[in-house]
């Protein structure tokens, strides 16, 4: 069991090729005993982005704050605070911060993907 403020969890830079101005907090992970799902909080600074990538697992995303664009399979989808986003597996995708504030979103993936 885990009960903790997200702000008390260490935030680390995302150092993956193709990422710009991103940080991550591993809110719930295998280290916490989570066997099925992992919950992460991403923060992307203005003009930052995730790498354009794809993988077998799906994403469930909740936008906590900010605004941006999801690029998926060559199309762009605008979003802002309180949007939910589902990205199926094997789809090329990228999140871009298009606002003036930090973009914050929760991202859930299968624990087997980590």
Beta strands, then each sheet from edge to edge (+ up, - down):
strand 1: 12-13
strand 2: 20-28
strand 3: 37-49
strand 4: 59-65
strand 5: 67-72
strand 6: 75-80
strand 7: 84-87
strand 8: 93-97
strand 9: 103-110
sheet 1: 1+ 2- 3+ 9- 4+ 7-
sheet 2: 6+ 5- 8+
end
